[in-house]
């Protein structure tokens, strides 16, 4: 895969993480955003997009950024959201947004864009 494609994918991931932060800030917390219908739908879509995109990044870039575990977990979360919407564990989504996305953002920002 070309470096240009990796750059585009990483830029998209960073944009999604920033949009999630915007939604959370607007609702004053992750919990408030997940309790709001529009906020919940927006967060679930953004998290699923992160999982889908991260899964498409080439292996060399994933290894370079030390995102092996994040790639697997993000795609599993994406599948959980997409295939079991009624049963989505919002506490899990809260943890992903609060705990994992900030760490992932730091790793993604190390890529030379």
SVG drawing of the C-alpha trace seen along z (x, -y; Angstrom):
<svg xmlns="http://www.w3.org/2000/svg" viewBox="-33 -22 41 31">
<polyline fill="none" stroke="black" stroke-width="0.4" points="0.0,0.0 1.3,-3.5 2.4,-5.9 -0.2,-8.4 -3.0,-5.9 -1.7,-5.4 -1.5,-9.1 -5.1,-9.5 -6.3,-6.7 -4.4,-8.1 -5.7,-11.6 -9.2,-10.2 -8.7,-8.4 -7.4,-11.5 -10.4,-13.4 -12.9,-10.8 -11.2,-11.0 -11.4,-14.8 -15.1,-14.6 -15.7,-12.2 -14.0,-14.7 -16.2,-17.5 -19.4,-15.5 -18.3,-14.6 -17.3,-18.2 -20.6,-19.5 -22.5,-17.1 -20.0,-17.7 -19.2,-14.0 -19.1,-10.7 -22.0,-9.4 -24.2,-12.4 -23.4,-12.0 -24.3,-8.3 -27.5,-9.1 -28.5,-11.5 -30.1,-9.8 -28.2,-12.0 -25.0,-11.8 -25.2,-8.1 -25.8,-7.5 -22.9,-9.9 -20.5,-8.2 -21.4,-4.7 -20.9,-5.6 -17.6,-7.3 -16.3,-4.4 -17.4,-1.9 -15.7,-4.1 -12.5,-4.0 -12.6,-0.2 -13.3,0.2 -10.5,-2.2 -8.0,-0.9 -8.6,2.6 -7.7,1.4 -4.3,-0.1 -1.4,2.0 0.5,4.3 3.8,2.4 2.2,-0.9 0.3,0.9 3.6,2.4 5.4,-0.9 2.9,-2.6 2.5,0.3 -1.2,0.5 -1.6,4.3 -3.8,4.6 -5.8,1.5 -6.5,2.7 -7.9,6.0 -9.9,4.4 -11.2,1.6 -12.5,4.0 -14.1,6.2 -15.8,3.2 -16.9,2.1 -18.4,5.6 -20.1,5.5 -21.8,2.1 -22.7,3.0 -24.0,6.6 -25.6,6.3 -26.9,2.8 -29.7,3.4 -27.3,5.1 -24.4,2.6 -22.8,2.3 -22.6,-1.5 -20.3,-1.1 -17.8,0.6 -18.2,-2.3 -17.6,-4.7 -14.4,-2.9 -13.2,-2.9 -13.8,-6.6 -12.4,-7.5 -9.4,-5.1 -8.4,-3.8 -8.9,-6.6 -6.6,-9.1 -3.8,-6.5 -4.5,-5.6 -4.4,-9.3 -0.9,-9.7 0.3,-6.7 -1.3,-7.9 0.2,-11.4 3.7,-9.8 3.1,-8.9 4.9,-11.4 2.0,-13.1"/>
</svg>
